[in-house]
Amino acid sequence: MPLPFHPSDGDPVPPALRGFARAHAHLVELREGPAHLVARHRDPARRVGLVSGGGSGHEPLHAGFLGRGMLDAVAPGSVFASPHNKQVLAASRAAAGPDGVVHVVKNYTGDRINFGIAAERLRLEGVQVRRVLVDDDLATESADTATGRRGTAATVVVEKLLGAVADTGLGLDELAELGGRFAAASRSLAVASRAQTSAHTGEPSFALDAGELEHGVGIHGERARKTVARPPLEELVEKLLDELVAGLPPGPDRVVAVLNGLGGTTQLELYGLHDLVSDGLARRGLEVSGALVGTLVPALDMAGFSVTVTRMEPDWWSWWTAPAITPAFPRTSEES
C-alpha cells in the first residue's frame, strides 16, 4: 500500500492544525505555544467553558465540534497520543467562564493524567474545574481491564448535549453531573476488517485475513480481544446489537444512535448499516429518534465502523436538537 500524504518531516499534525484553522477561520482560531484551538463564538449566557481534546487521527473529533453550542477549546495531541498538560492548561485558560471550566475526557490513561495535571494547576490559579469522563466502549468492560471501558464515539453525543446545556447558563456542578449522566447512558462497540495504515511502512498496522474481523477494536488501532470469522453483514449487525443492548443501562426506550465510520468506510456502507441498526433496535424495543451517520471518530483510515446507542431522557431532546455552529456537527433541528 502507498504511504500517506504526510509532510517530509513526518509530523502531519502541525500543518493539519494550520490547515483546519484556515479552512474554518470564521469559527475557530489556532493558538501556538502550546498548540490549542479556540472557538471564536459562544453563547453570552454560557458561564462555564467546555474543553476537550485527545490524540490526532480521530478528526473531526475534537476540533470539528468547536463552536457555539458545543466546545469552547480543544487540546490536540500527536497521532493517537494524549495532548500535553500544558496544552490542556492553555486551552482551559482560554475557555474558562466566570464559573469555571468542564473537561470532557475520554477514558485513556494519558488523557486522564494530563487533564488531571492541568486541572490541579487551574485550581491553584483560582479556576474551578470539573471532569466528565466518557467510558462507553463495551469491548473493554471486563474485570481484566484495569482502566475500565475506553472512551469512544459517545464523546460526540456528550459534547453536543453538554454544549446545549451550557448555553442555558447552568452552573459548574450541575453541568458536570449532567455530563456524567449523558456518558453513563451511552454504550459503543466497533468492528474492523482492516487496520489503519502505518505512516512508516504504508502497510496495515496489523494483519487480518480477508475472511476475518476484529470484534471490539479500539479507536487508536488497538486490536480486539478476539479475531472472528466474518459473518454475513446482517448476522454481524444482529450480534453487535445483542451485545450493545445487553450492555445498556436501563432507561427510556427512545435513543440516539451513532453509526460511525473508522476512516476507511464509505457513506454508502454507513447508511446501509444505519438502516440495519435502526431496524434491529426497533425489534429490541428501542426507537431511534436521533441519529448521526458519518466518519466522526475514526482511527485514521481503518476499515470498520462503530455503533453507539444513548438512552435519552425526555428532557434531553431539546438539547440534542439545539443548533450547533461548528465545522463538523450536522444540523439536527428537524429531529424530535
N, C-alpha and C positions, 0 to 999 in steps of 0.2 A: 504494500500500500504506500502511497505517496506521503511525504511529510506534510504536516500542517503548514499553513501560510503564516508563519511567525517571523518576527524580525531577525536579522542576522545575529544579534547579540543573544538570542534565545529566550528573552523575557517578554512574553506577549502582554503582560498586564499594564505597564505604564502607557504604551501607545493606545491600548484599548480604552483605558480610562479617559485619555485626552480625546479620542475619537467619540466616545459616548457623550462627553460633556459638550463637544462641538455640535454633535447631531441634535442634542436636546437642550441647547443653550437657553431657551426660553423657560425651561423647567428646572434645570439643575446647574450647580456650579462645582467645579473641581478645585479643591484647595490642596496645595502641596505642603510637604514638610511638617508632619507626615501626611500621606495622601488620604483624603476623605472627600466625600461628596455631600453636598448640602442642597436641600430643596429651596428654590427661590420664593415659593409662595406657601403660606399656611393660613388656616382659618384664624381670624383675630380672637375667636372665643377659646382657642386652644391654650391651656395653661400648663400642659405637660408635654415636653418633647418626646418624640419616639425615635429611637435609634436601633438599627440592626446592622448586620454585617456577617462576613464569613469569607470562605475561600472563593477565589475566582474560578471560572469554568462552569458556573451554575447560572449564567446570565439567561433571562433578565433578573433573577434573584441576585442581589437585593436592590441594586441601583435602579432597576426598571420600575420599582414601586416607590420611588421618591416623588413627593409632590403633595399638593393639597388633597386631604382626605386619606393619606397613608403615612409614609415615613418622612421624618424631617432631616435625617442624616444617616449616612451609611459608611462603614469602615470596610474597605475591600482588601482581603489578603492576597497572597500569591495563589497560584493554582492549587486547589484542594488543601489550602493551609489557612489557619486562623489569622485574622488581622493582628498586628502587634497591639499591645495595650495602649501604646502612645497614639495609635490611630483611633482607637475607640475613645480615648480621653478627648482628643481634639474634636471628633465628631459629636461627642456628648456636650462639650462646652458650646459648640455652635448651635446645638439643637435645644438645649435646656430652656424650659419655660419658667415662669415665676414660681411654679410649684414643683419644678424638678424635671426628671427625665426617667423614662421607662426603657430598659434594654430588652429587646426581643432576641433571644439567644437560642440557637439550635443546640441540641444536646450532644455535643462533642467535647472531649476533654480540653483541647486547645482553646476553643471558643469560651468555655466556662471559665478557664483560668484567666484569659486575657480580658474578658469583660469584667470579671471579678476584681482584677487588679485596678482597672480603670474606675470601677465603682468605688473602691476604697479611696482612691485619690480624689475623686469628685466629692465624697463625703467630707474629706479633710478640708476641701475648699468651700464647704457650706452648701453644696448642691445635693438635694435629696434624690436618691436613686432606688428604683425597684427593678426586679428582673422577672420577665415572663419566659419560662423555659418551654420550648417546643420539643416534644418527645413522642412522635406519632408512629414510628416505624415498627410494625408488628414483628418484622423479621428478627429484631434484636430484643424481643420481650422474652427473656429467659433468665433463669436463675444463674446460668453460666456466664451471662453478660454483666460484668461488674458495673458498667456505666449505664445500664438501662436502655430503654428504647432510644434510637437515634432520632434526630430532628430532620424531617424531610419536607415534602411539599405542603403539608399543613401549615407551614410557616406563612405561605401566601394568604391563606384564609385568616390566620391570626392577625397578620399585619393589616388586612383590609378591615376586618371588624374593629380592631383596636383603633385604627386611624379614624374611623367614623365616630366612635365613642369619644375619642379625644377632642373632636371638633364640637362636642356638646359642652365642653368646659368642665368635664368631670375631673376630680382630683386624683392625686397620685395613687393612693392606696386602693381606691375604687377601680381605677384602670388596671392596676396590677392584678387585683382579684378577678376581674372580668377576663383579662387576658389568660389567666390560668384556667378559667372555665372553658374558654374557646379551645385552648390546646387540649384539655382533658377530654373534650367531646369529639376529638379527631383521631383517626387511625389511617395508616397508609401501608401499602405493600407494593413492591416493584419486582419486575422480571426483566431479563435481558437475554438477547440472543447473540450479541457481540459486544466485546469490551470496548472501552474508549481507546482512541489511538494514542500511542506513546509519541510524545513530541521528539524523542531522541531516536527512535527506530522507525517510526512510521507504521509500525505493526500494532495489532491489538495488544493491550496490556496483559491480557491473559487469554488462553486458548479455549475455544468451545467448538465442538464438532457441529456440523450442520443440523443434526437432529437433537441438539441439547439446549437447555435453558438454565440460566442462573435464577433460581426462585428465591427471592429475598435479597437481591443485590442492593448495594448502597450507592448514594449519590457521589461518593468520592472514588468510585470504582472498586469498592470493597466487594470481594466475592461473597456469594451467599454461603450459608452453611451447607447447602446441598445443590448439586447439579442434577437436573432431572431430564428425562427424555421429553422432547417437545410434543405435547398432545395437540389435537386439533384445536383451533382457536376457541371455539365455543366451550369446549371442555376446560381449557385453560382458564377462561374467564369465570366459569362456574366454580372451579376450585378456589380461585383467588377470592371470589366473593364469599364463599363459605367461610374462609379464614377471616376475612375482614369483618363480616357481620358478627361472627362469633366473638371477635376481639373488641367490638364496640361496647362502650359502657351503655347502660340503659338510658333511655331518654325519649324525646319526641320522635315521631316517625317521618317527619319532613327533614330532608337532609340537603346539604350542598355536596356535590360530587366533583372532584377534580381529576380529569384524565390528563396526565402529564407525560409528555414525551421526554425521553432521556437524552435527546440530542440528535440521534440518527433515525428517528421515526417520523414518517410523513404525516401531514394533516389528513390525508386520505385514510391512513391506518387509524389515526387517533379518533376521528369522527365515527368510523365504523366500530371501534372499541367502545366509544361512549354510548352508541346505540345498544350494544350488547349489555353493557354495565347498567344502563338505565332500566332495561327490561328485567335484568337479573335482580336488581334491587327491589323493583316493584313486586316481583314474585315472592320476595322475602319480607314484604310488608313495609318497605321504605319508599317514600315518594321523593324523587329528585326535583326539588323546587328551585334550586340554584345550581349552576354548573360553570366550570371553567374547563376549556379544552384547548390544549396547545403545549408548546415547549416552554415551560415556566421555571422548572428547576431541573435542568439537565445535568448529566455527568459528561461534559464535553460533547463527544459525538457518539456516545454509547447507543446501540440499537436496542431499545426497550421502552417500557412505559411503567408508570406507577398509577395507582388508583388511591385517592384519598376520599374518605367519607367523614363528614362532620354532622353530628346531630345538632339541629338548630332549635334553640328555644324560641317561642313565639315572638318575644320582644327583640330578638336579634335581627329579624329580617329587614327592618328599616335601616340598620347599619350596613347590612350586606348590599342593599340596593342604593345606598347613598353615593353620590358622584365621587369619583377619584380621578384627579387630573394628574396623571403620571405618564412616563414614557411607555409603559407596557401593560398596565392593567386595563382590561376591556370594560366598556360600559355595561352595566347590568341593571340600569334603572327600569328596564321594561319587565324585569322579573318580579315576582311577588311570592 
